[in-house]
């Protein structure tokens, strides 16, 4: 499904490939996938019961490990539990979050970090109760510099005052420095690891890079792990924190 959006009398055009079908927790809340995300939601609540997490970064070692889809479904699951969740798409190189909600991406985080707009100007409703979105906006030429700025720190502080939890979608750790920069600014980091895709040495190097800035890695979600069921089809398991199994997806 493709949608074409026009702005300024057709001078700007954005082609958006919808990924709304990936909102499994929203579309099929009784599915095994939704149950898996509820298990992750529960584990998160046990991480720091006296001082709940306010800002959580989701990233991976490399590309195409499912971090963005994991984040958006986790956000919906947390919102279904009665919390207010803000998604910040900080992947200023390959933005994805706006596609899950069929939204345009003409402005957003980059406009705030360059001083053009405020969070109030750019924060958007997603159509899902309890979930709001700050998309990336126009891709800037200097993502790392913007994400390391004082404005980014101020934004995270302002966002955490508005909602119960801020979930930040960051680029993979190994190709660029963005996730490492952000990892030093948040309460916790969750790594998404793709079964049979993430190389062990890459994962170890990812851990080293995050440890170097004292990022708090609170868990790992093991994604796309194949397991045959009784009907010889494939299910998947998500794992969270030290490899504990939390459910099928």
C-alpha positions as CSV (number, residue, x, y, z in Angstrom):
1,X,0.0,0.0,0.0
2,X,1.5,3.3,-1.0
3,X,0.3,6.8,-0.3
4,X,1.5,10.0,-1.8
5,X,1.4,13.2,0.2
6,X,1.9,16.7,-1.2
7,X,2.9,19.8,0.5
8,X,3.3,23.4,-0.7
9,X,1.2,23.0,-3.8
10,X,3.0,19.9,-4.9
11,X,6.5,21.2,-4.7
12,X,7.4,18.7,-2.0
13,X,6.3,15.1,-2.3
14,X,6.7,12.3,0.2
15,X,6.0,8.7,-0.7
16,X,5.1,6.6,2.3
17,X,5.0,2.9,2.4
18,X,2.5,1.9,5.1
19,X,3.7,-0.6,7.8
20,X,0.5,-0.5,9.8
21,X,0.1,-4.2,9.4
22,X,3.1,-4.6,11.7
23,X,1.2,-3.2,14.7
24,X,0.4,-6.8,15.8
25,X,-0.3,-5.9,19.4
26,X,-2.9,-3.4,18.3
27,X,-4.5,-5.4,15.5
28,X,-4.5,-8.7,17.3
29,X,-4.2,-8.2,21.1
30,X,-5.1,-11.8,21.9
31,X,-2.3,-13.2,19.7
32,X,0.8,-15.0,21.1
33,X,2.8,-12.1,19.8
34,X,0.8,-9.6,22.0
35,X,1.3,-12.0,24.9
36,X,5.1,-11.9,24.4
37,X,5.1,-8.2,24.5
38,X,3.1,-8.1,27.6
39,X,5.7,-10.4,29.2
40,X,8.4,-7.8,28.2
41,X,6.2,-5.0,29.6
42,X,6.0,-6.9,32.9
43,X,9.7,-7.5,33.1
44,X,10.3,-3.8,32.5
45,X,8.1,-2.9,35.4
46,X,10.4,-5.0,37.7
47,X,13.6,-3.4,36.6
48,X,13.3,-0.5,39.0
49,X,10.0,-0.6,40.9
50,X,10.8,2.3,43.3
51,X,12.1,4.5,40.5
52,X,10.4,3.6,37.2
53,X,12.2,4.1,33.9
54,X,11.3,7.3,32.2
55,X,13.5,7.1,29.1
56,X,14.3,3.9,27.3
57,X,16.4,3.5,24.2
58,X,15.8,0.6,21.8
59,X,18.6,-0.3,19.4
60,X,20.5,-3.2,17.8
61,X,24.0,-4.1,16.7
62,X,23.2,-4.0,13.0
63,X,20.5,-3.2,10.5
64,X,17.3,-5.3,9.9
65,X,17.1,-6.9,13.3
66,X,13.6,-5.7,14.0
67,X,14.3,-2.9,16.5
68,X,11.7,-0.4,15.1
69,X,8.9,-3.0,15.0
70,X,9.8,-4.2,18.4
71,X,9.7,-0.7,19.8
72,X,6.3,0.2,18.4
73,X,4.6,-3.0,19.5
74,X,6.2,-2.6,23.0
75,X,4.9,1.0,23.1
76,X,1.4,-0.2,22.3
77,X,1.5,-3.0,24.9
78,X,2.6,-0.5,27.6
79,X,-0.2,1.9,26.6
80,X,-2.7,-1.0,26.8
81,X,-1.6,-1.4,30.4
82,X,-2.7,2.2,31.2
83,X,0.5,4.1,30.7
84,X,1.1,7.1,28.5
85,X,3.9,6.4,26.1
86,X,5.8,8.8,23.7
87,X,7.8,7.4,20.8
88,X,10.7,9.5,19.7
89,X,12.2,8.4,16.4
90,X,15.8,9.3,16.7
91,X,16.9,7.3,13.8
92,X,17.9,10.3,11.7
93,X,19.3,8.1,9.0
94,X,16.6,5.7,8.3
95,X,13.3,6.8,10.0
96,X,10.6,4.2,10.3
97,X,8.1,5.0,13.1
98,X,5.9,7.4,11.1
99,X,5.2,4.5,8.6
100,X,3.6,2.4,11.3
101,X,0.9,5.0,11.8
102,X,0.5,6.2,8.2
103,X,1.8,9.6,9.0
104,X,3.9,12.0,7.0
105,X,7.4,13.0,8.1
106,X,7.8,16.6,6.9
107,X,8.9,17.9,10.3
108,X,9.8,16.6,13.7
109,X,12.8,15.9,15.9
110,X,15.3,17.6,13.5
111,X,13.2,20.8,13.6
112,X,13.4,20.8,17.4
113,X,17.1,20.2,17.6
114,X,17.8,23.0,15.2
115,X,15.7,25.4,17.3
116,X,12.9,25.9,14.7
117,X,10.1,24.3,16.7
118,X,9.2,23.0,20.1
119,X,8.0,19.6,21.3
120,X,4.5,21.0,21.6
121,X,4.6,22.0,17.9
122,X,5.8,18.6,16.7
123,X,4.3,15.9,19.0
124,X,1.5,14.0,17.1
125,X,-1.3,11.7,17.9
126,X,-1.0,8.2,16.5
127,X,-4.7,7.1,16.6
128,X,-3.8,4.6,19.3
129,X,-4.9,5.7,22.8
130,X,-1.9,6.5,25.1
131,X,0.7,6.5,22.3
132,X,2.1,9.8,20.8
133,X,4.9,10.2,18.3
134,X,7.7,12.6,17.6
135,X,8.9,11.6,14.1
136,X,12.4,12.5,12.8
137,X,11.4,15.2,10.4
138,X,13.7,16.0,7.5
139,X,17.0,14.0,7.6
140,X,19.8,16.4,8.6
141,X,23.4,16.2,7.3
142,X,24.8,16.0,10.8
143,X,22.7,13.5,12.9
144,X,25.4,12.8,15.5
145,X,26.0,16.4,16.3
146,X,22.3,17.1,16.8
147,X,21.8,14.1,19.0
148,X,24.8,15.0,21.2
149,X,23.5,18.6,21.7
150,X,22.2,20.1,24.9
151,X,18.8,20.6,23.1
152,X,18.5,16.8,22.9
153,X,19.0,16.5,26.6
154,X,16.4,19.2,27.2
155,X,14.0,17.5,24.9
156,X,14.3,14.2,26.8
157,X,13.7,16.0,30.1
158,X,10.6,17.8,28.7
159,X,9.3,14.6,27.1
160,X,9.6,12.6,30.3
161,X,7.5,15.2,32.1
162,X,4.6,14.7,29.6
163,X,4.3,10.9,29.7
164,X,5.0,7.9,31.8
165,X,7.6,6.4,29.5
166,X,9.6,7.8,26.5
167,X,10.8,5.1,24.0
168,X,13.6,6.2,21.7
169,X,14.2,4.4,18.4
170,X,17.9,4.8,17.6
171,X,20.1,3.6,14.7
172,X,22.1,0.4,15.1
173,X,25.2,0.8,17.2
174,X,27.9,-0.5,14.9
175,X,27.5,1.6,11.8
176,X,27.2,5.0,13.5
177,X,27.8,6.6,16.8
178,X,24.2,7.9,17.3
179,X,22.9,5.1,19.6
180,X,26.1,5.3,21.8
181,X,25.6,9.1,22.1
182,X,21.9,8.6,23.1
183,X,22.8,5.7,25.4
184,X,24.5,8.0,27.8
185,X,21.4,10.2,28.1
186,X,18.7,7.7,28.9
187,X,17.7,5.6,31.9
188,X,18.2,2.3,30.1
189,X,19.0,0.6,26.8
190,X,17.4,-2.5,25.4
191,X,19.2,-4.4,22.6
192,X,17.2,-6.3,20.0
193,X,19.2,-9.4,18.8
194,X,18.1,-11.2,15.7
195,X,18.4,-15.0,15.8
196,X,20.8,-16.4,13.2
197,X,21.6,-12.9,12.0
198,X,23.5,-11.1,14.8
199,X,27.1,-12.1,14.9
200,X,28.5,-12.8,18.3
201,X,31.6,-10.5,17.8
202,X,29.4,-7.7,16.6
203,X,27.2,-8.1,19.7
204,X,30.2,-8.0,22.0
205,X,31.6,-4.9,20.3
206,X,28.2,-3.3,20.7
207,X,28.3,-4.0,24.4
208,X,31.8,-2.5,24.6
209,X,30.7,0.6,22.8
210,X,27.8,1.2,25.1
211,X,29.8,0.3,28.3
212,X,32.3,2.9,27.3
213,X,29.8,5.7,27.8
214,X,28.3,4.0,30.9
215,X,25.0,3.2,29.2
216,X,22.8,1.1,31.3
217,X,21.9,-2.0,29.3
218,X,18.9,-3.4,31.1
219,X,18.0,-6.3,28.8
220,X,18.0,-8.0,25.4
221,X,15.1,-9.0,23.2
222,X,15.9,-12.1,21.2
223,X,14.0,-11.8,18.0
224,X,13.0,-14.2,15.2
225,X,14.0,-17.4,17.0
226,X,12.4,-20.3,15.0
227,X,10.6,-23.0,16.9
228,X,8.4,-25.6,15.2
229,X,5.0,-26.1,16.7
230,X,2.8,-29.2,16.5
231,X,1.5,-28.2,13.1
232,X,5.1,-27.9,11.7
233,X,4.8,-24.1,11.3
234,X,7.3,-21.7,12.7
235,X,6.7,-19.6,15.8
236,X,9.1,-17.1,17.3
237,X,10.2,-16.4,20.8
238,X,11.1,-13.1,22.4
239,X,13.7,-13.2,25.2
240,X,14.3,-10.4,27.6
241,X,17.1,-9.8,30.1
242,X,19.7,-12.5,30.4
243,X,17.9,-14.7,27.9
244,X,14.8,-15.4,30.0
245,X,11.9,-16.7,27.9
246,X,8.8,-14.6,28.1
247,X,6.5,-16.0,25.4
248,X,5.8,-16.9,21.9
249,X,5.3,-14.4,19.1
